[in-house]
Amino acid sequence: MTVFLDKAQPKTWEAAQTFSAAVSEAATELPLNHVSREELESAQVSLGDEAFAAAQWVGVAINTFNRISLLSLHPVRERNADGKIVR
C-alpha cells in the first residue's frame, strides 16, 4: 500500500490514521525505498515524535504477531459472512 502524504495536511483524525498506516506499512516492507522514506518523514512531521514512535511500535508489534502466527501453522477457523466463527 503506497500512501502519498502531504506535509501540509492538517492534523485531523483521518490524517493521523493515514500517517499511522503509512508508518505501520513501512515496517512491513523492508528495506525502505525512496517513496517510503518520504512518507515516513511526512508522517513524523505531521504526527510529532511521540506519536510517530508509537506508530512505529504498533507496526512492529502487529508484524511480529503476524509472523509468529504464520510460523505456528495453526488452523484458521472458518467464519460466516458476519465474521462469526463457524463451529
Secondary structure in CASP SS format (residue, H / E / C, confidence):
PFRMAT SS
TARGET T0000
AUTHOR 0000-0000-0000
METHOD secondary structure of the structure
MODEL  1
M C 1.00
T C 1.00
V C 1.00
F C 1.00
L C 1.00
D C 1.00
K C 1.00
A C 1.00
Q C 1.00
P C 1.00
K C 1.00
T C 1.00
W H 1.00
E H 1.00
A H 1.00
A H 1.00
Q H 1.00
T H 1.00
F H 1.00
S H 1.00
A H 1.00
A H 1.00
V H 1.00
S H 1.00
E H 1.00
A H 1.00
A H 1.00
T H 1.00
E C 1.00
L C 1.00
P C 1.00
L C 1.00
N C 1.00
H H 1.00
V H 1.00
S H 1.00
R H 1.00
E H 1.00
E H 1.00
L H 1.00
E H 1.00
S H 1.00
A H 1.00
Q H 1.00
V H 1.00
S H 1.00
L H 1.00
G C 1.00
D H 1.00
E H 1.00
A H 1.00
F H 1.00
A H 1.00
A H 1.00
A H 1.00
Q H 1.00
W H 1.00
V H 1.00
G H 1.00
V H 1.00
A H 1.00
I H 1.00
N H 1.00
T H 1.00
F H 1.00
N H 1.00
R H 1.00
I H 1.00
S H 1.00
L H 1.00
L H 1.00
S H 1.00
L C 1.00
H C 1.00
P C 1.00
V C 1.00
R C 1.00
E C 1.00
R E 1.00
N C 1.00
A C 1.00
D C 1.00
G C 1.00
K C 1.00
I E 1.00
V C 1.00
R C 1.00
END
